[in-house]
């Protein structure tokens, strides 16, 4: 039988999902920045 009233844990799940997504996006952006920085260093050394 289905529960009556408020759904359980939906607010916490949504908040958790949002925080986890932020964390993943932060990691991806840091990796991208690092790759770009390394690529710039390599290009500079190849030109010299």
Jmol script that loads the backbone (N, CA, C; Angstrom):
load data "model"
ATOM      1  N   UNK A   1       0.837  -1.186   0.000  1.00  0.00           N
ATOM      2  CA  UNK A   1       0.000   0.000   0.000  1.00  0.00           C
ATOM      3  C   UNK A   1       0.885   1.254   0.000  1.00  0.00           C
ATOM      4  N   UNK A   2       0.538   2.240  -0.790  1.00  0.00           N
ATOM      5  CA  UNK A   2       1.331   3.454  -0.906  1.00  0.00           C
ATOM      6  C   UNK A   2       1.197   4.298   0.352  1.00  0.00           C
ATOM      7  N   UNK A   3       2.295   5.012   0.643  1.00  0.00           N
ATOM      8  CA  UNK A   3       2.271   5.900   1.798  1.00  0.00           C
ATOM      9  C   UNK A   3       1.431   7.126   1.494  1.00  0.00           C
ATOM     10  N   UNK A   4       0.807   7.661   2.515  1.00  0.00           N
ATOM     11  CA  UNK A   4       0.058   8.898   2.368  1.00  0.00           C
ATOM     12  C   UNK A   4       0.912  10.033   2.907  1.00  0.00           C
ATOM     13  N   UNK A   5       0.643  11.220   2.422  1.00  0.00           N
ATOM     14  CA  UNK A   5       1.342  12.387   2.939  1.00  0.00           C
ATOM     15  C   UNK A   5       2.583  12.717   2.116  1.00  0.00           C
ATOM     16  N   UNK A   6       3.516  13.362   2.802  1.00  0.00           N
ATOM     17  CA  UNK A   6       4.715  13.873   2.144  1.00  0.00           C
ATOM     18  C   UNK A   6       5.641  12.749   1.691  1.00  0.00           C
ATOM     19  N   UNK A   7       6.281  12.948   0.528  1.00  0.00           N
ATOM     20  CA  UNK A   7       7.243  11.969   0.057  1.00  0.00           C
ATOM     21  C   UNK A   7       8.484  12.025   0.943  1.00  0.00           C
ATOM     22  N   UNK A   8       9.053  10.876   1.172  1.00  0.00           N
ATOM     23  CA  UNK A   8      10.189  10.785   2.070  1.00  0.00           C
ATOM     24  C   UNK A   8      11.496  11.085   1.329  1.00  0.00           C
ATOM     25  N   UNK A   9      12.323  11.923   1.924  1.00  0.00           N
ATOM     26  CA  UNK A   9      13.704  12.160   1.483  1.00  0.00           C
ATOM     27  C   UNK A   9      13.896  12.845   0.134  1.00  0.00           C
ATOM     28  N   UNK A  10      12.871  13.344  -0.500  1.00  0.00           N
ATOM     29  CA  UNK A  10      13.081  13.926  -1.829  1.00  0.00           C
ATOM     30  C   UNK A  10      13.924  15.185  -1.753  1.00  0.00           C
ATOM     31  N   UNK A  11      13.744  16.006  -0.731  1.00  0.00           N
ATOM     32  CA  UNK A  11      14.525  17.237  -0.606  1.00  0.00           C
ATOM     33  C   UNK A  11      15.992  16.905  -0.369  1.00  0.00           C
ATOM     34  N   UNK A  12      16.255  15.936   0.496  1.00  0.00           N
ATOM     35  CA  UNK A  12      17.639  15.568   0.780  1.00  0.00           C
ATOM     36  C   UNK A  12      18.311  14.959  -0.440  1.00  0.00           C
ATOM     37  N   UNK A  13      17.569  14.137  -1.176  1.00  0.00           N
ATOM     38  CA  UNK A  13      18.142  13.518  -2.371  1.00  0.00           C
ATOM     39  C   UNK A  13      18.478  14.575  -3.407  1.00  0.00           C
ATOM     40  N   UNK A  14      17.585  15.546  -3.582  1.00  0.00           N
ATOM     41  CA  UNK A  14      17.820  16.609  -4.561  1.00  0.00           C
ATOM     42  C   UNK A  14      19.036  17.434  -4.152  1.00  0.00           C
ATOM     43  N   UNK A  15      19.145  17.734  -2.873  1.00  0.00           N
ATOM     44  CA  UNK A  15      20.276  18.525  -2.384  1.00  0.00           C
ATOM     45  C   UNK A  15      21.572  17.754  -2.565  1.00  0.00           C
ATOM     46  N   UNK A  16      21.543  16.470  -2.249  1.00  0.00           N
ATOM     47  CA  UNK A  16      22.720  15.621  -2.383  1.00  0.00           C
ATOM     48  C   UNK A  16      23.147  15.524  -3.851  1.00  0.00           C
ATOM     49  N   UNK A  17      22.180  15.327  -4.731  1.00  0.00           N
ATOM     50  CA  UNK A  17      22.486  15.238  -6.159  1.00  0.00           C
ATOM     51  C   UNK A  17      23.127  16.530  -6.652  1.00  0.00           C
ATOM     52  N   UNK A  18      22.604  17.656  -6.186  1.00  0.00           N
ATOM     53  CA  UNK A  18      23.141  18.959  -6.585  1.00  0.00           C
ATOM     54  C   UNK A  18      24.586  19.102  -6.116  1.00  0.00           C
ATOM     55  N   UNK A  19      24.850  18.723  -4.870  1.00  0.00           N
ATOM     56  CA  UNK A  19      26.202  18.852  -4.330  1.00  0.00           C
ATOM     57  C   UNK A  19      27.180  17.929  -5.044  1.00  0.00           C
ATOM     58  N   UNK A  20      26.754  16.711  -5.322  1.00  0.00           N
ATOM     59  CA  UNK A  20      27.618  15.762  -6.025  1.00  0.00           C
ATOM     60  C   UNK A  20      27.914  16.273  -7.435  1.00  0.00           C
ATOM     61  N   UNK A  21      26.913  16.836  -8.105  1.00  0.00           N
ATOM     62  CA  UNK A  21      27.113  17.391  -9.446  1.00  0.00           C
ATOM     63  C   UNK A  21      28.108  18.545  -9.407  1.00  0.00           C
ATOM     64  N   UNK A  22      28.003  19.399  -8.379  1.00  0.00           N
ATOM     65  CA  UNK A  22      28.946  20.507  -8.230  1.00  0.00           C
ATOM     66  C   UNK A  22      30.365  19.977  -8.080  1.00  0.00           C
ATOM     67  N   UNK A  23      30.509  18.944  -7.256  1.00  0.00           N
ATOM     68  CA  UNK A  23      31.822  18.355  -7.001  1.00  0.00           C
ATOM     69  C   UNK A  23      32.420  17.782  -8.285  1.00  0.00           C
ATOM     70  N   UNK A  24      31.602  17.053  -9.058  1.00  0.00           N
ATOM     71  CA  UNK A  24      32.076  16.470 -10.313  1.00  0.00           C
ATOM     72  C   UNK A  24      32.459  17.554 -11.313  1.00  0.00           C
ATOM     73  N   UNK A  25      31.646  18.616 -11.401  1.00  0.00           N
ATOM     74  CA  UNK A  25      31.945  19.711 -12.322  1.00  0.00           C
ATOM     75  C   UNK A  25      33.227  20.423 -11.934  1.00  0.00           C
ATOM     76  N   UNK A  26      33.453  20.581 -10.625  1.00  0.00           N
ATOM     77  CA  UNK A  26      34.667  21.227 -10.148  1.00  0.00           C
ATOM     78  C   UNK A  26      35.888  20.406 -10.538  1.00  0.00           C
ATOM     79  N   UNK A  27      35.810  19.091 -10.356  1.00  0.00           N
ATOM     80  CA  UNK A  27      36.925  18.206 -10.709  1.00  0.00           C
ATOM     81  C   UNK A  27      37.193  18.272 -12.213  1.00  0.00           C
ATOM     82  N   UNK A  28      36.124  18.227 -13.023  1.00  0.00           N
ATOM     83  CA  UNK A  28      36.283  18.292 -14.481  1.00  0.00           C
ATOM     84  C   UNK A  28      36.927  19.602 -14.898  1.00  0.00           C
ATOM     85  N   UNK A  29      36.491  20.714 -14.313  1.00  0.00           N
ATOM     86  CA  UNK A  29      37.042  22.010 -14.705  1.00  0.00           C
ATOM     87  C   UNK A  29      38.506  22.125 -14.294  1.00  0.00           C
ATOM     88  N   UNK A  30      38.850  21.587 -13.121  1.00  0.00           N
ATOM     89  CA  UNK A  30      40.254  21.627 -12.689  1.00  0.00           C
ATOM     90  C   UNK A  30      41.128  20.805 -13.630  1.00  0.00           C
ATOM     91  N   UNK A  31      40.647  19.628 -14.037  1.00  0.00           N
ATOM     92  CA  UNK A  31      41.392  18.797 -14.981  1.00  0.00           C
ATOM     93  C   UNK A  31      41.581  19.520 -16.307  1.00  0.00           C
ATOM     94  N   UNK A  32      40.532  20.174 -16.788  1.00  0.00           N
ATOM     95  CA  UNK A  32      40.602  20.898 -18.056  1.00  0.00           C
ATOM     96  C   UNK A  32      41.602  22.050 -17.959  1.00  0.00           C
ATOM     97  N   UNK A  33      41.575  22.788 -16.851  1.00  0.00           N
ATOM     98  CA  UNK A  33      42.509  23.901 -16.660  1.00  0.00           C
ATOM     99  C   UNK A  33      43.945  23.394 -16.642  1.00  0.00           C
ATOM    100  N   UNK A  34      44.152  22.277 -15.965  1.00  0.00           N
ATOM    101  CA  UNK A  34      45.488  21.702 -15.866  1.00  0.00           C
ATOM    102  C   UNK A  34      45.994  21.274 -17.241  1.00  0.00           C
ATOM    103  N   UNK A  35      45.134  20.609 -18.013  1.00  0.00           N
ATOM    104  CA  UNK A  35      45.517  20.184 -19.353  1.00  0.00           C
ATOM    105  C   UNK A  35      45.860  21.388 -20.229  1.00  0.00           C
ATOM    106  N   UNK A  36      45.065  22.449 -20.124  1.00  0.00           N
ATOM    107  CA  UNK A  36      45.300  23.652 -20.920  1.00  0.00           C
ATOM    108  C   UNK A  36      46.638  24.283 -20.535  1.00  0.00           C
ATOM    109  N   UNK A  37      46.924  24.340 -19.238  1.00  0.00           N
ATOM    110  CA  UNK A  37      48.177  24.908 -18.758  1.00  0.00           C
ATOM    111  C   UNK A  37      49.369  24.101 -19.277  1.00  0.00           C
ATOM    112  N   UNK A  38      49.265  22.768 -19.180  1.00  0.00           N
ATOM    113  CA  UNK A  38      50.340  21.904 -19.669  1.00  0.00           C
ATOM    114  C   UNK A  38      50.524  22.039 -21.179  1.00  0.00           C
ATOM    115  N   UNK A  39      49.399  22.116 -21.905  1.00  0.00           N
ATOM    116  CA  UNK A  39      49.463  22.269 -23.352  1.00  0.00           C
ATOM    117  C   UNK A  39      50.186  23.561 -23.722  1.00  0.00           C
ATOM    118  N   UNK A  40      49.901  24.651 -22.981  1.00  0.00           N
ATOM    119  CA  UNK A  40      50.546  25.939 -23.246  1.00  0.00           C
ATOM    120  C   UNK A  40      52.048  25.845 -22.988  1.00  0.00           C
ATOM    121  N   UNK A  41      52.441  25.158 -21.931  1.00  0.00           N
ATOM    122  CA  UNK A  41      53.859  24.999 -21.604  1.00  0.00           C
ATOM    123  C   UNK A  41      54.555  24.197 -22.700  1.00  0.00           C
ATOM    124  N   UNK A  42      53.913  23.131 -23.151  1.00  0.00           N
ATOM    125  CA  UNK A  42      54.501  22.290 -24.197  1.00  0.00           C
ATOM    126  C   UNK A  42      54.656  23.079 -25.490  1.00  0.00           C
ATOM    127  N   UNK A  43      53.629  23.843 -25.883  1.00  0.00           N
ATOM    128  CA  UNK A  43      53.699  24.644 -27.099  1.00  0.00           C
ATOM    129  C   UNK A  43      54.822  25.663 -27.003  1.00  0.00           C
ATOM    130  N   UNK A  44      54.956  26.280 -25.843  1.00  0.00           N
ATOM    131  CA  UNK A  44      55.992  27.278 -25.653  1.00  0.00           C
ATOM    132  C   UNK A  44      57.375  26.652 -25.778  1.00  0.00           C
ATOM    133  N   UNK A  45      57.539  25.458 -25.195  1.00  0.00           N
ATOM    134  CA  UNK A  45      58.851  24.800 -25.269  1.00  0.00           C
ATOM    135  C   UNK A  45      59.152  24.304 -26.678  1.00  0.00           C
ATOM    136  N   UNK A  46      58.116  23.928 -27.436  1.00  0.00           N
ATOM    137  CA  UNK A  46      58.335  23.474 -28.811  1.00  0.00           C
ATOM    138  C   UNK A  46      58.733  24.631 -29.732  1.00  0.00           C
ATOM    139  N   UNK A  47      58.223  25.832 -29.451  1.00  0.00           N
ATOM    140  CA  UNK A  47      58.554  27.006 -30.272  1.00  0.00           C
ATOM    141  C   UNK A  47      60.002  27.441 -30.064  1.00  0.00           C
ATOM    142  N   UNK A  48      60.491  27.247 -28.857  1.00  0.00           N
ATOM    143  CA  UNK A  48      61.854  27.688 -28.541  1.00  0.00           C
ATOM    144  C   UNK A  48      62.918  26.876 -29.220  1.00  0.00           C
TER     145      UNK A  48
END
end "model"
wireframe off; spacefill off
backbone 0.3
color backbone group
